[in-house]
Amino acid sequence: MNNYKKCGLICAAALSVLTLISSFLLNGVTLTGPASDVLGRTLTYASWSAGNQWFLITTALFCTIPLLLKWSRKKTLSVLFCFGVVLGTSFVTKTVVKHLTQEPRPYTNLGRTR
């Protein structure tokens, strides 16, 4: 079995374990009710990792993984290029969907009646 398959299997197993653990930890959580302080903070910090607050830190961490694993230059550049394409595509997709839907956030409509 080559390294790519091993890495893929490890990632799939880790995702499965995290999903299983989170399903037990978040049992009974309703999306319409109030969130506990712990859950609220956890979700806030998780969303910050992709937002303005920690975006550069998260991106830097992902970009240093190939360097820490001492991959070849060709493999590192290939992975970083793929990461850039995925990141760019996600930004374009998000922008297009936001532009097409143009649905205001609920908190911006608090005082308005329909």
N, C-alpha and C positions, 0 to 999 in steps of 0.2 A: 504494500500500500504506500503510495507516495505521500509527500508532506502536505500537499493541498487537500487530499482526502482526509488525512488525519486532522488537519486544522479545521476542516469543515465539520467533521464528526464531533470534534471537541466543542466547537461553537454551537452546534445543534443541541448537544447534550447540555451545555451550560444554559442555553435559552430555555430548554425544557425544564431544567431544575429550577431556574428563576421563576418561570411561569407557575410551576407547581407550588413553590414556596409563597409566591405573592398571592396565589388563589387562597391559600390557607390564612395568610396574614390579613387579607382584605375581605374575608368572608363576612357577609352581612353589610357591606358598604353599599349605600344607595347613592346614586348620582344626583338625586333631586333634593336630598336632605342636607343638613349642615355637616360639614366635615370636622373631624377632630383636629386639634392643634397639630398633633404628630403627622397625620395624613396630609393636612394642609401644607405644612412646612416641607414635607418630603416631596410632594408634587410641585411645590413652588421651586425648590432647589433643582429638581429634575428638569423643569421647563427652562430654568435659567441656563442650563448647560447648552441649550440650543438658541438662546436668546442673546440680546445685547450684553447682558451682564457677564456671561462666561463663555461666549462664543469663541473668542480667540484662544482662551485656555483649552477648551475642548478640542478645537482644531489643532492646536500645537501638540496636544497629547496624542491625537490620532496620527499626526505626521511624524512623531518621534518613535512610534512603535517599530517601523521597519529598521530604523537606525539602532534601536536597542536590541533587536533580534539579529543584527549584523547580516542583513540580507545583502545580496549583490547589488551593485549600482543599477543594473538594468531592471531587476525585480523591484527595487525601491522606487525608481522613477515610474515604472508601470503602475504600481499600486497608488502612488501619489497622483498620477494622471487620472486614474479611475476615480479616486476620491474627489478630485476637482470637478470631473464631469458630473458625478452624482450630486455634488453640492451645488454646482451651477444649474443643473437641471431642476433640482428641487426648488431653488429660488425662483427660477422662471415659472415653474408650474404654480407655485404659491402666489406669485404676483398676478398671473393670468386668471387663476380661479378667483382671487379677491376682486379683481377688476370686473370679471363677468358677473359675479354674484352681488357685489356691492350691498351686502346686508349689514345694516348698522349694528353695533354691539348693543346688547340689552341695556347696559348702564347709560347709553347715550339717549335712550328713549324714555327715561323715567318720568319726566313731567309731561309727556305728550300723550294725546288721546288719538285714537284712530278713527 
